[in-house]
Amino acid sequence: MAILTVFTPTYNRAYILKQCYDSLCRQTCKDFIWLIIDDGSTDNTKEIVEKWKLNDNGFEIRYVYKSNGGLAEDNRSVGDELVRHSSASAATPWMTRNVT
């Protein structure tokens, strides 16, 4: 079981979510689960994420779609540690190396 959950809340961010995905793919430590909580997106976020799930990324991707309503109740972790990661930001390699 991965000890780290990288949590990315998103809403209609398909246009920039790839930047986040690419930065996670560049991590040297892949002992994490990327948890994407989609807060009711109406763009093609789901289709993009489902395609990435088919790739050999070196880490697990979990995607949860919910009706739009905010993310307060979705601060959940599937690993021992939780790291919030904006869909518009790039992760630096220290993220997983220093948390594990």
HELIX and SHEET records of a PDB file:
HELIX    1   1 ALA A   14  CYS A   25  1                                  12    
HELIX    2   2 THR A   45  LYS A   53  1                                   9    
HELIX    3   3 ALA A   72  ASP A   74  5                                   3    
HELIX    4   4 TRP A   94  VAL A   99  1                                   6    
SHEET    1   A 4 GLU A  60  TYR A  65  0                                        
SHEET    2   A 4 PHE A  32  ASP A  38  1                                        
SHEET    3   A 4 LEU A   4  THR A  10  1                                        
SHEET    4   A 4 GLU A  81  ARG A  84  1                                        
END                                                                             
